């Protein structure tokens, strides 16, 4: 790059003119249909921009700034980890699924510290998690052992009959198999709408904290005798609990389940 000077000896900084990336140098914003929607606001309609450095230099500078930011955030997080190890561990564990934890972790990386209020809030969350884990453990230990062979046999038969996603709709509950790649593969999930109520596995029903006594009783009925539970739901709701269709045939209405579903499931 040649350096030039004006008549008075002052250096003239070179400039680099590049086409505007927003309008591709046209100066007009063109819609997907090819119609002009007016001048480009990025370049003010001139079709180009002028810079003091070339594109490669600017890209390199941006990369350096980004790397410097990463390095600073790593240093700041290391300081927070040293000062508040328990709180930092909780933030890292919860950040992927908890927006509050992610926001505090971002703040720690940016400023290199946690305020007293933030530490107190994290401690409260840690205590709440410990209480929930203890309650879940207590529910698991209190879960009675039940005979689940009939219910699992019904789902096995439904799959063997060609049903890809078998489900039982018992009143307002839905029982369905856990995915093959799930950590609970081989279990049956119980939900009410989008609310998870527990899982059936290893001859036990592990109820969640959202499972009330009425839901637990419905699940217990399905475990004890899935066909009787299906028939009772069909007579109560007028719909087949296996496919969800309305029961219209008089025999099916009286039976509480359609003949095809009964053959596929039971």
GROMACS elastic network, one bead per residue, 0.5 to 0.9 nm:
[ bonds ]
;  ai    aj funct       b0    kb
    1    14     6  0.84589   500
    2    14     6  0.84350   500
    3    11     6  0.72732   500
    3    12     6  0.71453   500
    3    13     6  0.73738   500
    3    14     6  0.75438   500
    4    10     6  0.85293   500
    4    11     6  0.60021   500
    4    12     6  0.55171   500
    4    13     6  0.75842   500
    4    14     6  0.81771   500
    5     8     6  0.77186   500
    5     9     6  0.54213   500
    5    10     6  0.52522   500
    5    12     6  0.51566   500
    5    13     6  0.85199   500
    6     9     6  0.53266   500
    6    10     6  0.54433   500
    6    11     6  0.64544   500
    6    12     6  0.65004   500
    7    10     6  0.74740   500
   13    52     6  0.72723   500
   14    51     6  0.87656   500
   14    52     6  0.63376   500
   14    53     6  0.79308   500
   15    50     6  0.63820   500
   15    51     6  0.55552   500
   15    53     6  0.67131   500
   15    54     6  0.81684   500
   16    49     6  0.82172   500
   16    50     6  0.54893   500
   16    51     6  0.50111   500
   16    52     6  0.59839   500
   16    53     6  0.62630   500
   16    54     6  0.59266   500
   16    55     6  0.84510   500
   17    48     6  0.65960   500
   17    49     6  0.56412   500
   17    51     6  0.63092   500
   17    52     6  0.88099   500
   17    54     6  0.85488   500
   18    21     6  0.84639   500
   18    25     6  0.82553   500
   18    47     6  0.87054   500
   18    48     6  0.54610   500
   18    49     6  0.55007   500
   18    50     6  0.64287   500
   18    51     6  0.79483   500
   18    54     6  0.88345   500
   18    55     6  0.85050   500
   19    22     6  0.87806   500
   19    23     6  0.82119   500
   19    24     6  0.60957   500
   19    26     6  0.83670   500
   19    47     6  0.60220   500
   19    49     6  0.63281   500
   19    50     6  0.88810   500
   20    23     6  0.57763   500
   20    24     6  0.54327   500
   20    25     6  0.50431   500
   20    26     6  0.80108   500
   20    27     6  0.78268   500
   20    40     6  0.88995   500
   20    42     6  0.74016   500
   20    43     6  0.63021   500
   20    46     6  0.85679   500
   20    47     6  0.54983   500
   20    49     6  0.59308   500
   21    24     6  0.50045   500
   21    25     6  0.70411   500
   21    42     6  0.86646   500
   21    47     6  0.88123   500
   21    48     6  0.82726   500
   22    25     6  0.79363   500
   22    27     6  0.88610   500
   22    29     6  0.78085   500
   22    40     6  0.74012   500
   22    41     6  0.87589   500
   22    42     6  0.66571   500
   22    43     6  0.81337   500
   22    47     6  0.89272   500
   23    26     6  0.55567   500
   23    27     6  0.59604   500
   23    28     6  0.61177   500
   23    29     6  0.56427   500
   23    30     6  0.74157   500
   23    39     6  0.89210   500
   23    40     6  0.63501   500
   23    42     6  0.81616   500
   23    43     6  0.82969   500
   23    45     6  0.88329   500
   23    47     6  0.68794   500
   23    48     6  0.88579   500
   24    27     6  0.77675   500
   24    28     6  0.88487   500
   24    47     6  0.72199   500
   24    48     6  0.84070   500
   25    28     6  0.82009   500
   25    43     6  0.88284   500
   25    45     6  0.89621   500
   25    46     6  0.77722   500
   25    48     6  0.56861   500
   26    29     6  0.77184   500
   26    30     6  0.87531   500
   26    39     6  0.88569   500
   26    40     6  0.82963   500
   26    45     6  0.77895   500
   26    46     6  0.76930   500
   26    47     6  0.50539   500
   26    48     6  0.83377   500
   27    38     6  0.85770   500
   27    39     6  0.57282   500
   27    40     6  0.53410   500
   27    41     6  0.85660   500
   27    42     6  0.89088   500
   27    43     6  0.69300   500
   27    44     6  0.72508   500
   27    46     6  0.50373   500
   27    48     6  0.75524   500
   28    36     6  0.63692   500
   28    37     6  0.70649   500
   28    38     6  0.55712   500
   28    41     6  0.86249   500
   28    44     6  0.89929   500
   28    45     6  0.60921   500
   28    46     6  0.85050   500
   28    47     6  0.75664   500
   29    35     6  0.84437   500
   29    36     6  0.58279   500
   29    37     6  0.54796   500
   29    38     6  0.58090   500
   29    39     6  0.58292   500
   29    40     6  0.51053   500
   29    41     6  0.83408   500
   29    45     6  0.87293   500
   30    33     6  0.77978   500
   30    34     6  0.56250   500
   30    35     6  0.55121   500
   30    37     6  0.59267   500
   30    38     6  0.78805   500
   30    40     6  0.88728   500
   31    34     6  0.52469   500
   31    35     6  0.53691   500
   31    36     6  0.63328   500
   31    37     6  0.66977   500
   32    35     6  0.74859   500
   33    36     6  0.89864   500
   36    39     6  0.81644   500
   37    40     6  0.85848   500
   38    41     6  0.88044   500
   38    45     6  0.83943   500
   39    42     6  0.89208   500
   39    43     6  0.84700   500
   39    44     6  0.65798   500
   39    46     6  0.83730   500
   40    43     6  0.58889   500
   40    44     6  0.55770   500
   40    46     6  0.80328   500
   40    47     6  0.76947   500
   41    45     6  0.66189   500
   42    45     6  0.77772   500
   42    47     6  0.88401   500
   42    49     6  0.87639   500
   43    46     6  0.58057   500
   43    47     6  0.59098   500
   43    48     6  0.60412   500
   43    49     6  0.62356   500
   44    47     6  0.76551   500
   44    48     6  0.88541   500
   45    48     6  0.82468   500
   46    49     6  0.80392   500
   50    53     6  0.89389   500
   51    54     6  0.69864   500
   51    55     6  0.85185   500
   53    56     6  0.82607   500
   53    57     6  0.62526   500
   53    58     6  0.65103   500
   54    57     6  0.54757   500
   54    58     6  0.63873   500
   54    59     6  0.87634   500
   55    58     6  0.51476   500
   55    59     6  0.61033   500
   55    60     6  0.85709   500
   56    59     6  0.50805   500
   56    60     6  0.61367   500
   56    61     6  0.86227   500
   57    60     6  0.50394   500
   57    61     6  0.61638   500
   57    62     6  0.86424   500
   58    61     6  0.50360   500
   58    62     6  0.61997   500
   58    63     6  0.86012   500
   59    62     6  0.51289   500
   59    63     6  0.62241   500
   59    64     6  0.86970   500
   60    63     6  0.50526   500
   60    64     6  0.62504   500
   60    65     6  0.87148   500
   61    64     6  0.50473   500
   61    65     6  0.62345   500
   61    66     6  0.86021   500
   62    65     6  0.50977   500
   62    66     6  0.61391   500
   62    67     6  0.85811   500
   63    66     6  0.50642   500
   63    67     6  0.61129   500
   63    68     6  0.85066   500
   64    67     6  0.51067   500
   64    68     6  0.60327   500
   64    69     6  0.85393   500
   65    68     6  0.50378   500
   65    69     6  0.61703   500
   65    70     6  0.86767   500
   66    69     6  0.50998   500
   66    70     6  0.63083   500
   66    71     6  0.87337   500
   67    71     6  0.61772   500
   67    72     6  0.85837   500
   68    71     6  0.50788   500
   68    72     6  0.61226   500
   68    73     6  0.85457   500
   69    72     6  0.51141   500
   69    73     6  0.60925   500
   69    74     6  0.85619   500
   69   110     6  0.88781   500
   70    73     6  0.51540   500
   70    74     6  0.61761   500
   70    75     6  0.87206   500
   71    74     6  0.51217   500
   71    75     6  0.63274   500
   71    76     6  0.86725   500
   72    75     6  0.51231   500
   72    76     6  0.61245   500
   72    77     6  0.85668   500
   72   109     6  0.78729   500
   72   110     6  0.78922   500
   72   112     6  0.88942   500
   73    76     6  0.50013   500
   73    77     6  0.60300   500
   73    78     6  0.84889   500
   73   106     6  0.87812   500
   73   108     6  0.82135   500
   73   110     6  0.58114   500
   73   111     6  0.81687   500
   73   112     6  0.76225   500
   74    77     6  0.51729   500
   74    78     6  0.61592   500
   74    79     6  0.87608   500
   74   109     6  0.67801   500
   75    78     6  0.50870   500
   75    79     6  0.64051   500
   75    80     6  0.88481   500
   75   109     6  0.78753   500
   75   112     6  0.75659   500
   76    79     6  0.52006   500
   76    80     6  0.64416   500
   76    81     6  0.86990   500
   76   108     6  0.67444   500
   76   109     6  0.51519   500
   76   110     6  0.67893   500
   76   111     6  0.65874   500
   76   113     6  0.72672   500
   77    80     6  0.50467   500
   77    81     6  0.60357   500
   77    82     6  0.85741   500
   77    88     6  0.84571   500
   77   105     6  0.81866   500
   77   108     6  0.60630   500
   77   110     6  0.81779   500
   77   111     6  0.86987   500
   77   112     6  0.59574   500
   77   113     6  0.80105   500
   78    81     6  0.50240   500
   78    82     6  0.61992   500
   78    83     6  0.86426   500
   78   109     6  0.85644   500
   78   112     6  0.80267   500
   79    82     6  0.52032   500
   79    83     6  0.62007   500
   79    84     6  0.84886   500
   79   108     6  0.89504   500
   79   112     6  0.61603   500
   79   113     6  0.72396   500
   80    83     6  0.50865   500
   80    84     6  0.57120   500
   80    85     6  0.74290   500
   80    87     6  0.88302   500
   80    88     6  0.68779   500
   80   108     6  0.66437   500
   80   109     6  0.81270   500
   80   112     6  0.59604   500
   80   113     6  0.54762   500
   80   114     6  0.70153   500
   81    84     6  0.52889   500
   81    86     6  0.80559   500
   81    87     6  0.79314   500
   81    88     6  0.53935   500
   81    89     6  0.77301   500
   82    85     6  0.57418   500
   82    88     6  0.86830   500
   83    88     6  0.88715   500
   83   113     6  0.83268   500
   84    87     6  0.54474   500
   84    88     6  0.59631   500
   84    89     6  0.85869   500
   84   114     6  0.82895   500
   84   119     6  0.82261   500
   85    88     6  0.51256   500
   85    89     6  0.60969   500
   85    90     6  0.86679   500
   86    89     6  0.52020   500
   86    90     6  0.63385   500
   86    91     6  0.87671   500
   86   123     6  0.87988   500
   87    90     6  0.51573   500
   87    91     6  0.62740   500
   87    92     6  0.87778   500
   87   119     6  0.69820   500
   87   122     6  0.62563   500
   87   123     6  0.70471   500
   87   126     6  0.81751   500
   88    91     6  0.50788   500
   88    92     6  0.62478   500
   88    93     6  0.86195   500
   88   105     6  0.77934   500
   88   108     6  0.89760   500
   89    92     6  0.52555   500
   89    93     6  0.61892   500
   89    94     6  0.86221   500
   90    93     6  0.51601   500
   90    94     6  0.60351   500
   90    95     6  0.82583   500
   90   101     6  0.80764   500
   90   122     6  0.78065   500
   90   125     6  0.88914   500
   90   126     6  0.72942   500
   91    94     6  0.52764   500
   91    95     6  0.55838   500
   91    98     6  0.89488   500
   91   100     6  0.89730   500
   91   101     6  0.52008   500
   91   102     6  0.69142   500
   91   104     6  0.73794   500
   91   105     6  0.60483   500
   91   122     6  0.80399   500
   92    95     6  0.54614   500
   92    96     6  0.77589   500
   92   101     6  0.78062   500
   92   102     6  0.79669   500
   92   105     6  0.73065   500
   93    96     6  0.72093   500
   93    97     6  0.86819   500
   93   101     6  0.87161   500
   94    97     6  0.58760   500
   94    98     6  0.55538   500
   94    99     6  0.84648   500
   94   100     6  0.87670   500
   94   101     6  0.59495   500
   94   102     6  0.74601   500
   95    98     6  0.51330   500
   95    99     6  0.64392   500
   95   100     6  0.75165   500
   95   103     6  0.79575   500
   95   104     6  0.86380   500
   95   105     6  0.73019   500
   96    99     6  0.77089   500
   96   101     6  0.83119   500
   96   102     6  0.69778   500
   97   101     6  0.83945   500
   97   102     6  0.82081   500
   98   101     6  0.54801   500
   98   102     6  0.63694   500
   98   103     6  0.88448   500
   99   103     6  0.61280   500
   99   104     6  0.87049   500
  100   103     6  0.52141   500
  100   104     6  0.64311   500
  100   105     6  0.86894   500
  101   104     6  0.52191   500
  101   105     6  0.61175   500
  101   106     6  0.85695   500
  101   122     6  0.82221   500
  102   105     6  0.50385   500
  102   106     6  0.60654   500
  102   107     6  0.85732   500
  103   106     6  0.50997   500
  103   107     6  0.62328   500
  103   108     6  0.86768   500
  104   108     6  0.61402   500
  104   109     6  0.86342   500
  104   114     6  0.80506   500
  104   118     6  0.75566   500
  105   108     6  0.50040   500
  105   109     6  0.62289   500
  105   110     6  0.85787   500
  106   109     6  0.51553   500
  106   110     6  0.61716   500
  106   111     6  0.86831   500
  107   110     6  0.50050   500
  107   111     6  0.59657   500
  107   112     6  0.77078   500
  107   113     6  0.79052   500
  107   114     6  0.78492   500
  108   111     6  0.54039   500
  108   112     6  0.50001   500
  108   113     6  0.52799   500
  108   114     6  0.60352   500
  109   112     6  0.55615   500
  109   113     6  0.79003   500
  110   113     6  0.84102   500
  111   114     6  0.81080   500
  114   117     6  0.80358   500
  114   118     6  0.59153   500
  114   119     6  0.63202   500
  115   118     6  0.51042   500
  115   119     6  0.62620   500
  115   120     6  0.86104   500
  116   119     6  0.51318   500
  116   120     6  0.61570   500
  116   121     6  0.86307   500
  117   120     6  0.50657   500
  117   121     6  0.61673   500
  117   122     6  0.86657   500
  118   121     6  0.50533   500
  118   122     6  0.62049   500
  118   123     6  0.85772   500
  119   122     6  0.51554   500
  119   123     6  0.61263   500
  119   124     6  0.86116   500
  120   123     6  0.50694   500
  120   124     6  0.62110   500
  120   125     6  0.87343   500
  121   124     6  0.51100   500
  121   125     6  0.63853   500
  121   126     6  0.87479   500
  122   125     6  0.50283   500
  122   126     6  0.61596   500
  122   127     6  0.86217   500
  123   126     6  0.50051   500
  123   127     6  0.61777   500
  123   128     6  0.85762   500
  124   127     6  0.51535   500
  124   128     6  0.61867   500
  124   129     6  0.86620   500
  125   129     6  0.61274   500
  125   130     6  0.85830   500
  126   129     6  0.51373   500
  126   130     6  0.62422   500
  126   131     6  0.87215   500
  127   130     6  0.50775   500
  127   131     6  0.62751   500
  127   132     6  0.87288   500
  128   131     6  0.50878   500
  128   132     6  0.62527   500
  128   133     6  0.86268   500
  129   132     6  0.50937   500
  129   133     6  0.61112   500
  129   134     6  0.85454   500
  130   133     6  0.51082   500
  130   134     6  0.61338   500
  130   135     6  0.85702   500
  131   134     6  0.51102   500
  131   135     6  0.61275   500
  131   136     6  0.85667   500
  132   136     6  0.60124   500
  132   137     6  0.84628   500
  132   209     6  0.86994   500
  133   136     6  0.50253   500
  133   137     6  0.60703   500
  133   138     6  0.85270   500
  134   137     6  0.50657   500
  134   138     6  0.61604   500
  134   139     6  0.86794   500
  135   138     6  0.50070   500
  135   139     6  0.62051   500
  135   140     6  0.85870   500
  135   209     6  0.81127   500
  136   139     6  0.50844   500
  136   140     6  0.61364   500
  136   141     6  0.86041   500
  136   206     6  0.88263   500
  136   207     6  0.85438   500
  136   208     6  0.72307   500
  136   209     6  0.74725   500
  137   140     6  0.50445   500
  137   141     6  0.61585   500
  137   142     6  0.85443   500
  138   141     6  0.51450   500
  138   142     6  0.60992   500
  138   143     6  0.86037   500
  139   142     6  0.50308   500
  139   143     6  0.60327   500
  139   206     6  0.70156   500
  139   207     6  0.69543   500
  139   208     6  0.78643   500
  139   209     6  0.83844   500
  140   143     6  0.52192   500
  140   144     6  0.87825   500
  140   204     6  0.88041   500
  140   205     6  0.84701   500
  140   206     6  0.57218   500
  140   207     6  0.76596   500
  141   144     6  0.82309   500
  141   206     6  0.89733   500
  142   206     6  0.88856   500
  143   204     6  0.63387   500
  143   205     6  0.63618   500
  143   206     6  0.60825   500
  143   207     6  0.77720   500
  144   203     6  0.86015   500
  144   204     6  0.62200   500
  144   205     6  0.74579   500
  144   206     6  0.88649   500
  145   202     6  0.84421   500
  145   203     6  0.56858   500
  145   204     6  0.50277   500
  145   205     6  0.78949   500
  146   202     6  0.89368   500
  146   203     6  0.51952   500
  146   204     6  0.56110   500
  146   205     6  0.77979   500
  146   220     6  0.84964   500
  146   223     6  0.76761   500
  146   224     6  0.78945   500
  147   150     6  0.76419   500
  147   151     6  0.87426   500
  147   203     6  0.57507   500
  147   204     6  0.79621   500
  147   223     6  0.70088   500
  147   224     6  0.67922   500
  148   151     6  0.55106   500
  148   152     6  0.63056   500
  148   153     6  0.84928   500
  148   200     6  0.80369   500
  148   201     6  0.81012   500
  148   202     6  0.82323   500
  148   203     6  0.54110   500
  148   204     6  0.76654   500
  148   223     6  0.55148   500
  148   224     6  0.71043   500
  149   152     6  0.52894   500
  149   153     6  0.58313   500
  149   154     6  0.85339   500
  149   203     6  0.80648   500
  149   223     6  0.81703   500
  149   224     6  0.89793   500
  150   153     6  0.50281   500
  150   154     6  0.62077   500
  150   155     6  0.88766   500
  150   223     6  0.70474   500
  150   224     6  0.74003   500
  150   225     6  0.68365   500
  150   226     6  0.68288   500
  150   227     6  0.88841   500
  151   154     6  0.51628   500
  151   155     6  0.65995   500
  151   156     6  0.87552   500
  151   222     6  0.69948   500
  151   223     6  0.55615   500
  151   224     6  0.77491   500
  151   225     6  0.73645   500
  151   226     6  0.57204   500
  151   227     6  0.87133   500
  152   155     6  0.51657   500
  152   156     6  0.61261   500
  152   157     6  0.85996   500
  152   187     6  0.89201   500
  152   188     6  0.82830   500
  152   223     6  0.86858   500
  153   157     6  0.60950   500
  153   158     6  0.85414   500
  153   265     6  0.84586   500
  153   266     6  0.82903   500
  154   157     6  0.51742   500
  154   158     6  0.61887   500
  154   159     6  0.87325   500
  154   226     6  0.76180   500
  154   227     6  0.85832   500
  154   264     6  0.84421   500
  154   265     6  0.50938   500
  154   266     6  0.57366   500
  155   159     6  0.62195   500
  155   160     6  0.85423   500
  155   166     6  0.68140   500
  155   167     6  0.81076   500
  155   168     6  0.88996   500
  155   176     6  0.84738   500
  155   177     6  0.80047   500
  155   265     6  0.67760   500
  155   266     6  0.89498   500
  156   159     6  0.52188   500
  156   160     6  0.61633   500
  156   161     6  0.86555   500
  156   265     6  0.81904   500
  157   161     6  0.61257   500
  157   162     6  0.88625   500
  157   264     6  0.64836   500
  157   265     6  0.55579   500
  157   266     6  0.72390   500
  158   161     6  0.51167   500
  158   162     6  0.67663   500
  158   163     6  0.57387   500
  158   164     6  0.85010   500
  158   165     6  0.89575   500
  158   166     6  0.64118   500
  158   261     6  0.85890   500
  158   263     6  0.89192   500
  158   264     6  0.53460   500
  158   266     6  0.81811   500
  159   162     6  0.53218   500
  159   164     6  0.62887   500
  159   165     6  0.77713   500
  159   166     6  0.68059   500
  159   264     6  0.85603   500
  159   265     6  0.86164   500
  160   163     6  0.72370   500
  160   264     6  0.83104   500
  161   263     6  0.89189   500
  161   264     6  0.57207   500
  161   265     6  0.80299   500
  162   264     6  0.86140   500
  163   166     6  0.56595   500
  163   264     6  0.85904   500
  165   176     6  0.78268   500
  165   177     6  0.80668   500
  166   175     6  0.87604   500
  166   176     6  0.64745   500
  166   177     6  0.75650   500
  166   242     6  0.77141   500
  166   243     6  0.85902   500
  167   174     6  0.66331   500
  167   175     6  0.56843   500
  167   177     6  0.76833   500
  167   241     6  0.83123   500
  167   242     6  0.63054   500
  167   243     6  0.78145   500
  168   173     6  0.80630   500
  168   174     6  0.56185   500
  168   175     6  0.51578   500
  168   176     6  0.66926   500
  168   230     6  0.78479   500
  168   241     6  0.56369   500
  168   242     6  0.50725   500
  168   243     6  0.78947   500
  168   244     6  0.87076   500
  169   172     6  0.68916   500
  169   173     6  0.56959   500
  169   175     6  0.66162   500
  169   230     6  0.80504   500
  169   233     6  0.81053   500
  169   240     6  0.82112   500
  169   242     6  0.63723   500
  169   243     6  0.82471   500
  169   244     6  0.72737   500
  170   173     6  0.50946   500
  170   174     6  0.62316   500
  170   175     6  0.78428   500
  170   218     6  0.74787   500
  170   219     6  0.84037   500
  170   222     6  0.80471   500
  170   229     6  0.71410   500
  170   230     6  0.66315   500
  170   232     6  0.86458   500
  170   233     6  0.57528   500
  170   234     6  0.84831   500
  170   241     6  0.60424   500
  170   242     6  0.87781   500
  171   174     6  0.82114   500
  171   218     6  0.82208   500
  171   233     6  0.57684   500
  171   234     6  0.86276   500
  171   236     6  0.80532   500
  171   237     6  0.73285   500
  171   241     6  0.80466   500
  172   191     6  0.85799   500
  172   192     6  0.59415   500
  172   193     6  0.74508   500
  172   215     6  0.86282   500
  173   190     6  0.68118   500
  173   191     6  0.56584   500
  173   193     6  0.72381   500
  173   197     6  0.89495   500
  173   215     6  0.74965   500
  173   218     6  0.81518   500
  173   219     6  0.83105   500
  174   189     6  0.79912   500
  174   190     6  0.57141   500
  174   191     6  0.52306   500
  174   192     6  0.62406   500
  174   193     6  0.76236   500
  175   188     6  0.64084   500
  175   189     6  0.55903   500
  175   191     6  0.65963   500
  175   199     6  0.88837   500
  175   219     6  0.86621   500
  176   187     6  0.86673   500
  176   188     6  0.54347   500
  176   189     6  0.53610   500
  176   190     6  0.67560   500
  176   191     6  0.84952   500
  177   180     6  0.86444   500
  177   185     6  0.78050   500
  177   186     6  0.69922   500
  177   187     6  0.60402   500
  177   189     6  0.59551   500
  177   190     6  0.89266   500
  178   181     6  0.82902   500
  178   182     6  0.63132   500
  178   183     6  0.84755   500
  178   184     6  0.61630   500
  178   185     6  0.52704   500
  178   186     6  0.63700   500
  178   187     6  0.56218   500
  178   188     6  0.56391   500
  178   189     6  0.60884   500
  178   199     6  0.88637   500
  179   182     6  0.50369   500
  179   183     6  0.84278   500
  179   184     6  0.76904   500
  179   185     6  0.57683   500
  179   186     6  0.79632   500
  179   187     6  0.87363   500
  180   183     6  0.83951   500
  180   184     6  0.82783   500
  180   185     6  0.51442   500
  180   186     6  0.73856   500
  181   184     6  0.82251   500
  181   185     6  0.64520   500
  182   185     6  0.50638   500
  182   186     6  0.87544   500
  184   187     6  0.56492   500
  184   188     6  0.83314   500
  184   189     6  0.89142   500
  184   199     6  0.85398   500
  184   201     6  0.84979   500
  185   188     6  0.83609   500
  186   201     6  0.74069   500
  187   199     6  0.64659   500
  187   200     6  0.56713   500
  187   202     6  0.80375   500
  188   198     6  0.85926   500
  188   199     6  0.54697   500
  188   200     6  0.50185   500
  188   201     6  0.67093   500
  189   196     6  0.76868   500
  189   197     6  0.78066   500
  189   198     6  0.61399   500
  189   200     6  0.64768   500
  190   195     6  0.86907   500
  190   196     6  0.62977   500
  190   197     6  0.53985   500
  190   198     6  0.53738   500
  190   199     6  0.57818   500
  190   200     6  0.76739   500
  190   207     6  0.87708   500
  190   219     6  0.80276   500
  191   194     6  0.63518   500
  191   195     6  0.54293   500
  191   197     6  0.51725   500
  191   198     6  0.72469   500
  191   199     6  0.89301   500
  192   195     6  0.51419   500
  192   196     6  0.66184   500
  192   197     6  0.68860   500
  192   211     6  0.89675   500
  192   215     6  0.85513   500
  193   196     6  0.81471   500
  195   210     6  0.75160   500
  195   211     6  0.89083   500
  196   199     6  0.85644   500
  196   207     6  0.89366   500
  196   208     6  0.70605   500
  196   210     6  0.72431   500
  196   211     6  0.79936   500
  197   206     6  0.85281   500
  197   207     6  0.57876   500
  197   208     6  0.50129   500
  197   209     6  0.74148   500
  197   210     6  0.57766   500
  197   212     6  0.84475   500
  197   215     6  0.81090   500
  197   216     6  0.85525   500
  198   205     6  0.69175   500
  198   206     6  0.53583   500
  198   209     6  0.84960   500
  198   210     6  0.84821   500
  198   211     6  0.72649   500
  199   204     6  0.82398   500
  199   205     6  0.57391   500
  199   206     6  0.53545   500
  199   207     6  0.66279   500
  199   208     6  0.82212   500
  200   203     6  0.70482   500
  200   204     6  0.57079   500
  200   206     6  0.63038   500
  200   207     6  0.85318   500
  200   223     6  0.87440   500
  201   204     6  0.54530   500
  201   205     6  0.64660   500
  201   206     6  0.77606   500
  202   205     6  0.83384   500
  205   216     6  0.86409   500
  205   219     6  0.81916   500
  205   220     6  0.82123   500
  205   223     6  0.89293   500
  207   210     6  0.78502   500
  207   211     6  0.59478   500
  207   212     6  0.87889   500
  207   216     6  0.75090   500
  208   211     6  0.55030   500
  208   212     6  0.89274   500
  209   212     6  0.79338   500
  211   214     6  0.81910   500
  211   215     6  0.61234   500
  211   216     6  0.64774   500
  212   215     6  0.54717   500
  212   216     6  0.62323   500
  212   217     6  0.87341   500
  213   216     6  0.50090   500
  213   217     6  0.61281   500
  213   218     6  0.87151   500
  214   217     6  0.51362   500
  214   218     6  0.63783   500
  214   219     6  0.87669   500
  215   218     6  0.51031   500
  215   219     6  0.62628   500
  215   220     6  0.85793   500
  216   219     6  0.51054   500
  216   220     6  0.61041   500
  216   221     6  0.86787   500
  217   221     6  0.62311   500
  217   222     6  0.87045   500
  218   221     6  0.51411   500
  218   222     6  0.63636   500
  218   223     6  0.87403   500
  218   229     6  0.79958   500
  219   222     6  0.50730   500
  219   223     6  0.61924   500
  219   224     6  0.86247   500
  220   223     6  0.51024   500
  220   224     6  0.61323   500
  220   225     6  0.86190   500
  221   224     6  0.51560   500
  221   225     6  0.60769   500
  221   226     6  0.70707   500
  221   228     6  0.80678   500
  221   229     6  0.61031   500
  222   225     6  0.53735   500
  222   227     6  0.76977   500
  222   228     6  0.76634   500
  222   229     6  0.52842   500
  222   230     6  0.77051   500
  223   226     6  0.59682   500
  223   229     6  0.87168   500
  224   228     6  0.88061   500
  224   229     6  0.86663   500
  225   228     6  0.54452   500
  225   229     6  0.62958   500
  225   230     6  0.87110   500
  226   229     6  0.50279   500
  226   230     6  0.60403   500
  226   231     6  0.85966   500
  226   266     6  0.85358   500
  227   230     6  0.50040   500
  227   231     6  0.61465   500
  227   232     6  0.85428   500
  227   262     6  0.82074   500
  227   265     6  0.85378   500
  227   266     6  0.67649   500
  228   231     6  0.51122   500
  228   232     6  0.60724   500
  228   233     6  0.85829   500
  229   232     6  0.51127   500
  229   233     6  0.61582   500
  229   234     6  0.85823   500
  230   233     6  0.52151   500
  230   234     6  0.61570   500
  230   235     6  0.87111   500
  230   240     6  0.76132   500
  230   241     6  0.57850   500
  230   242     6  0.76192   500
  230   256     6  0.73594   500
  230   257     6  0.70860   500
  231   234     6  0.50561   500
  231   235     6  0.62159   500
  231   236     6  0.85330   500
  231   240     6  0.81312   500
  231   241     6  0.79869   500
  231   255     6  0.66882   500
  231   257     6  0.57568   500
  232   235     6  0.52789   500
  232   236     6  0.61207   500
  232   237     6  0.86245   500
  232   256     6  0.65836   500
  232   257     6  0.89738   500
  233   236     6  0.50100   500
  233   237     6  0.59246   500
  233   238     6  0.77894   500
  233   239     6  0.76621   500
  233   240     6  0.76890   500
  233   241     6  0.65001   500
  233   256     6  0.72228   500
  233   257     6  0.87714   500
  234   237     6  0.53764   500
  234   238     6  0.51278   500
  234   239     6  0.50333   500
  234   240     6  0.51439   500
  234   241     6  0.60321   500
  234   246     6  0.88730   500
  234   247     6  0.77714   500
  234   252     6  0.88975   500
  234   253     6  0.75510   500
  234   255     6  0.80588   500
  234   257     6  0.58288   500
  235   238     6  0.54309   500
  235   239     6  0.75558   500
  235   240     6  0.86264   500
  235   247     6  0.89997   500
  235   253     6  0.66958   500
  235   254     6  0.71636   500
  235   255     6  0.75199   500
  235   257     6  0.80198   500
  236   239     6  0.81723   500
  236   256     6  0.81886   500
  237   240     6  0.82100   500
  237   241     6  0.87708   500
  237   246     6  0.86838   500
  237   256     6  0.89810   500
  238   245     6  0.86597   500
  238   246     6  0.59776   500
  238   247     6  0.56210   500
  238   248     6  0.82571   500
  238   253     6  0.68206   500
  238   256     6  0.73244   500
  238   257     6  0.89204   500
  239   242     6  0.87279   500
  239   243     6  0.82953   500
  239   244     6  0.56971   500
  239   245     6  0.53996   500
  239   247     6  0.51649   500
  239   248     6  0.87308   500
  239   253     6  0.84113   500
  239   256     6  0.77376   500
  239   257     6  0.76511   500
  240   243     6  0.58064   500
  240   244     6  0.50146   500
  240   245     6  0.55379   500
  240   246     6  0.63519   500
  240   247     6  0.62680   500
  240   252     6  0.87658   500
  240   256     6  0.69006   500
  240   257     6  0.51647   500
  240   258     6  0.64490   500
  240   261     6  0.80224   500
  241   244     6  0.53752   500
  241   245     6  0.79500   500
  241   256     6  0.87820   500
  241   257     6  0.73426   500
  241   261     6  0.89435   500
  242   245     6  0.82988   500
  242   257     6  0.81063   500
  242   258     6  0.87666   500
  242   261     6  0.63236   500
  242   262     6  0.83901   500
  242   265     6  0.80163   500
  243   246     6  0.89849   500
  243   258     6  0.89816   500
  243   261     6  0.72080   500
  244   247     6  0.89455   500
  245   258     6  0.89998   500
  246   253     6  0.89880   500
  247   250     6  0.80118   500
  247   252     6  0.60871   500
  247   253     6  0.54625   500
  247   256     6  0.76653   500
  247   257     6  0.73059   500
  247   258     6  0.70388   500
  248   251     6  0.85001   500
  248   252     6  0.69785   500
  248   253     6  0.63311   500
  249   252     6  0.51769   500
  249   253     6  0.60574   500
  249   254     6  0.86030   500
  249   258     6  0.83076   500
  250   254     6  0.61225   500
  250   255     6  0.83966   500
  251   254     6  0.51880   500
  251   255     6  0.59457   500
  251   256     6  0.83881   500
  251   257     6  0.88588   500
  251   258     6  0.83786   500
  252   256     6  0.56819   500
  252   257     6  0.54097   500
  252   258     6  0.51017   500
  252   259     6  0.70582   500
  253   256     6  0.51437   500
  253   257     6  0.69562   500
  253   258     6  0.80406   500
  254   257     6  0.82124   500
  255   258     6  0.76403   500
  255   259     6  0.89125   500
  257   260     6  0.86384   500
  257   261     6  0.70448   500
  257   262     6  0.65450   500
  258   261     6  0.54796   500
  258   262     6  0.61387   500
  258   263     6  0.86810   500
  259   262     6  0.50738   500
  259   263     6  0.61351   500
  259   264     6  0.85941   500
  260   263     6  0.51413   500
  260   264     6  0.61173   500
  260   265     6  0.85751   500
  261   265     6  0.58953   500
  261   266     6  0.79383   500
  262   265     6  0.52979   500
  262   266     6  0.53021   500
  263   266     6  0.56875   500
